[in-house]
Amino acid sequence: MLLIECPWCGGRDETEFGYGGQAHLSYPDDPHELSDERWAEYLFMRDNPRGPFAERWVHSAGCRRWFNVLRDTATNEITASYPIDAREPVAR
C-alpha cells in the first residue's frame, strides 16, 4: 500500500486516490491538424521509465483535487507531491 501525500489534505492511503497517468503532458496546439498517427501517439504513447516518474493523481475520496507525484517506479518511493500547475521537482 502506498501512502500518498495530498498537497492539501496530507498523507492518505492510496485507496483514496485515482491514478491519472503521466504528468506534464501538453495538449496539442491544434489537434485538428494532427494526422491520425500523431493523434494516436499523443493519446496512447507514454514514457515507461525505471526510476523517477512524474504522475497525475486525484484525491477522489478527499478534496477531489488533481496533483502531481514524483514516484520511483522501481521502488514505489514517493519523493514529492505538488500542485498540478507547479514545476516538476528535480529527482533525487
C-alpha positions in Angstrom: 0.0 0.0 0.0 1.3 3.5 -0.9 1.0 6.4 1.4 0.3 9.4 -0.9 0.8 12.9 0.3 -2.0 15.1 -1.0 -0.8 18.7 -1.1 -4.0 19.9 0.5 -5.1 17.1 2.8 -1.8 15.5 3.8 -0.8 11.8 3.8 -3.5 9.3 3.0 -3.8 5.6 1.9 -3.6 5.0 -1.8 -7.2 3.7 -1.8 -8.4 7.3 -1.5 -6.8 8.2 -4.9 -7.2 7.6 -8.6 -4.3 7.4 -11.0 -4.3 9.8 -13.9 -1.3 8.8 -15.9 1.9 10.7 -16.9 2.2 14.3 -15.7 3.4 17.3 -17.6 2.0 16.5 -21.0 1.0 19.4 -23.2 -2.2 19.3 -25.2 -1.5 19.8 -28.9 -2.0 23.4 -30.0 -4.3 22.4 -32.9 -5.3 18.8 -32.6 -7.4 19.0 -35.8 -4.2 19.5 -37.7 -2.6 16.3 -36.4 -2.5 13.1 -38.5 -4.2 10.0 -37.1 -0.8 8.6 -36.3 0.3 11.8 -34.4 -3.0 11.9 -32.5 -2.8 8.3 -31.5 0.8 8.9 -30.4 -0.4 11.8 -28.2 -3.3 9.7 -26.7 -1.6 6.4 -26.1 2.2 6.6 -26.1 3.7 7.4 -22.7 7.1 7.1 -21.1 7.7 4.0 -19.1 10.9 4.6 -17.2 12.5 2.5 -14.4 13.1 5.2 -11.8 11.7 8.6 -11.0 8.5 9.3 -12.9 6.0 12.3 -12.7 2.4 11.1 -12.4 -1.0 12.7 -12.0 -3.3 11.6 -9.2 -6.7 12.8 -8.0 -7.8 12.7 -4.3 -11.2 11.1 -5.2 -12.2 10.3 -1.6 -11.0 13.6 -0.2 -10.7 17.1 -1.6 -11.2 15.8 -5.2 -8.3 17.9 -6.5 -5.7 16.8 -9.1 -2.0 17.0 -8.3 1.3 15.5 -9.4 3.5 12.9 -7.6 7.1 12.1 -8.3 7.3 8.3 -7.8 10.2 5.9 -8.3 8.7 3.1 -10.5 11.2 0.5 -9.3 10.7 1.0 -5.5 7.3 2.9 -5.3 9.0 5.5 -3.2 7.3 8.9 -3.5 9.8 11.7 -3.2 7.4 14.7 -3.9 3.8 15.7 -4.4 2.9 19.1 -5.7 0.0 21.1 -7.3 -0.6 20.4 -11.0 0.5 23.9 -12.0 3.8 23.7 -10.2 7.1 22.8 -11.8 8.4 19.3 -11.6 10.9 18.9 -8.8 14.4 17.6 -9.5 14.5 13.8 -8.9 16.8 12.7 -6.1 
